[in-house]
Amino acid sequence: MDKNLNQLLKWSLEAQTAANAGQSYNSNGAPTSNNNSGPATGTGAVATSPAPQVTGSGPRPVDPEVLASLFGGPSEAELMKAAMEVITDPSPETTRENKLIAFDNFEQLIENLDNANLLEELSLWSPLISLLDHEDEDMRYHAAWCLGTAVQNNQKTQERLLAMGGVPKLVDLAMKEGESEKVRRKATYALSSAVRNYQPAMDVAADEMHKRGHEVLVNNGTKVDAADMDKVDEVIDVLRNKAKSA
């Protein structure tokens, strides 16, 4: 994760802990004054007990660079990179839960067409596709989900997925014996997005399925037309039904 974002997260957690203890701090880590504490002065004033003191130090001062990052705000491209860094972080300090949260954030970001088109520029295609082979079922599920989102109604990203070898991997995942139903269904969703109105991906998917004995892809000896939604649905239904039998 980006250093500034990481420091900002730590500061916010420390500030929240202090707030729960009844003390507030400023961005320099110093406690703020309490106007209600201490005895009142003047005629008729009633003395009050001093406010209880919170022991221990407050949150560490926030680095100016972090504050600049806060007020300027990270770009969505930076958020995409930061999310992928969390997802692929091999450190045991990064929990599985945090990785799945980062995956959810990543998927929401690439719902935006412009952000999906940034995957190539940010060099995120390779790590995303590689996660289809992850040992964790939920990581494979989220990887397929993100790929399906990225290529939906977007020929530019359909081309990149095909060029990066993602289509054969998705066919393999959708038809893999022993794979869970939810992963196979999400891989099928990704393939459905990848092949619609994009003939090169449809042809590769058909060839990969043909290798696995699914002759349904052959229509009177001709290729399945990627622009014929009914025919594409027939192909995708084969995969959906196979997923149900998992």
N, C-alpha and C positions, 0 to 999 in steps of 0.2 A: 504494500500500500504506500502511496505517496507520503513522504515524511511529514509534510505540513498537515495533511488530513489526519494522519495518525496522532500527531501531537494535539490537534484540536479535539479529537475524540477523547483522548485521555483527560484533557482539561475539563471538558464538559462533564465527564463521569466524576471527576474529583469535586467539581463545583456542586453537582447534584448530591453527592455524599455529604458535603458540608451543609447544604440547604436542609437536608433531612435531619441534621443535628441541630438546626435552629440558628445557624450562623451563615451570613452571606459574605462573599468576597468579591473584590473587583478583579479585573483582568491581570493585575500585577501580583495577585495572590494575597493581598492584604485584606483584613477584615474590615467591613464597612461599619460606620458608627450607628448606634441605635439611639435615636432621639428620645426614646421613652425610658432609657436607663438612667440611674443616678437620681439623687434627691432633687426635687424641685426647689426653686428659690422664690423669695418674695412673700409679702404678707398673706397669711392664710394658706400658705402652701403646705401640702401634706407630704411628709418624707416617704419615699418608696424605697424598696430594697433594690440594690443594684441588680441588673440583669445577670443571669448566670453566665459564667465564662465558658466558652467552648475550648477544650484543651486540644492540643495538637495543632499542626500547621495546616493552613488552607491549601488550596490547589496551587501548584507551582505557577509562576508567572508565564503568561502566554508569549511565545516568541513573536516579535513584530512581523516576521514573515507569515506566521500562522494567521495573525489578525488580518494581514493584507489578503491572504487567501480567503478568509471568511467574508470580508467586505466586498472583495472583487468577485468571489464565487468561482469555484472550479467550472470549467466548461463541461459540456456533456461528453466530449471526447475524452477529457481527463477522467471523468467518472467511469467511462467504459473501461479505460485502461486500469484504473484502480480496482474496479470490480474483478477484472480478469486476473490481476495480481493476487487478489485474495483467493479466488477460485483455484488457482494453480499453485498456491503457496504450499511447499512441502513441509513447512515448519509445523511441529505439533502444537505450537501456540495458536495457530489458526484452526479453530474448531470446525467440525463438519457442519454444525448449525450456521456458523458465519459464512461458510462457503455457499450453502444453499440460499442464504439471504442475499449474498452477492449475486448469485445466479438469477434470482428473482429481479433484482435491480437491473441487471444487465439485460434481461429479456424485455423489461419495460422500456429501457432506453432505445433498444433497436427496433421497437415498434414504429419508431419514427423513421421514415424512409431515408432521410439524409444521414441519420446516425448509422443505419444499416449499411449505407454506401461507404461509410468511413472504416468499415472492418478491414478492407484491404490496406488503406493508408496507415492504419494503426497496427498492422501486422497481427491481427487477431483471428484470422481465419484458421491458421495452422493450430494454435492451441485449442480453439473451440472444437474443431473437427477431431483432434486427438482425444478429446474427452469422451467421445463415443466408445472408446476402448477402456474407460476407467473401470476399476474393479468395483466401485460403489454403484449400485443400481440407480440410486437417485441422481447421481452425477451424470450417468448416461442418459437418464430421462430428461434432465434439464438441458443437456447438450443438444439432444434431438429437438427439444422444444424451441430452443433459441435458433437453431438452424432453420426450422420451419418458419419462424417469425421473420427471420432475416431475408428469406428468399420469396416471401409471399408477394405476388404481383409486382415483381421487381426483376427484370431481365438481367440487369447488371450484376446483381448478387447471385442470380441463378447461374450465370456464366462462371463466376468465381467459385461457387460451390462445386461445380462440375470440374473446373480446371484443377482444383485442389484435391480431387479424388474423393469428394464427400458423397457422391451418389452411390457408388458401389458399397461404401461403408454403411450407408443408411439401408440399402437393400439387405445387406447381410444382417444388420441388427433387427430389421423388421421380420426376417424369416428364420432367425437363429433359434434352433431347438434348445430348449432349456432357459431361454430368456423370458423374463416376466411379461405378462400381458400389457401392463401399463407402459413399459419401455417400447415394446413392439408397436403398440398403437401410436405412441408419440413419434416413433421413427416413420411410421406410415403417414402420419400427418405431415412430417417434414418432406417426405417424398412427393406427396400430393401437391405441396406448394412448389417443389423444385421442378416438376415436369410439366405443369400446366402452361400451355402456350409457349413452351420452350422445347422444340423438337430434339436438339442434341441430348438434353438430359433424359427425355422420354426414351430415346433410342438406347442409351446406356442402361437405363433402368430395365428396359425390356430384355436386353441381352443378359443382364445379370440374373433376372428372374428366369429366363429361358434356361440358363445353366443349371438352375435348381429344379427344372422339370415342370415349369408352368407354361404350357403351350397356349394358354388362354391369350397370351400376348400376340399370337399370330392370327391375323384376321384375313383369311383367304390368301395367305401368303404375303400380305402387305404389312407395313409398319402401322402401329397405332398412331393416329393423328393427334398430336399434342393439343391441337386447337379444337378437337371434338370432345367436349366435356363429358358426354355420355360414355364414349369409349374409354376416356381416362378414368371415369368413375368405375367402370368395369374392372379395370386393372387394380385400382386402389381397393376395391371391395374384396378382391382375392386376398390382399394383404390383411385387411381388417378381419376377415373371417379366419385367416390363419392365426392371427393374434388371439382371437377368442378361444381357440383350441389350445392355447399355451398352458 
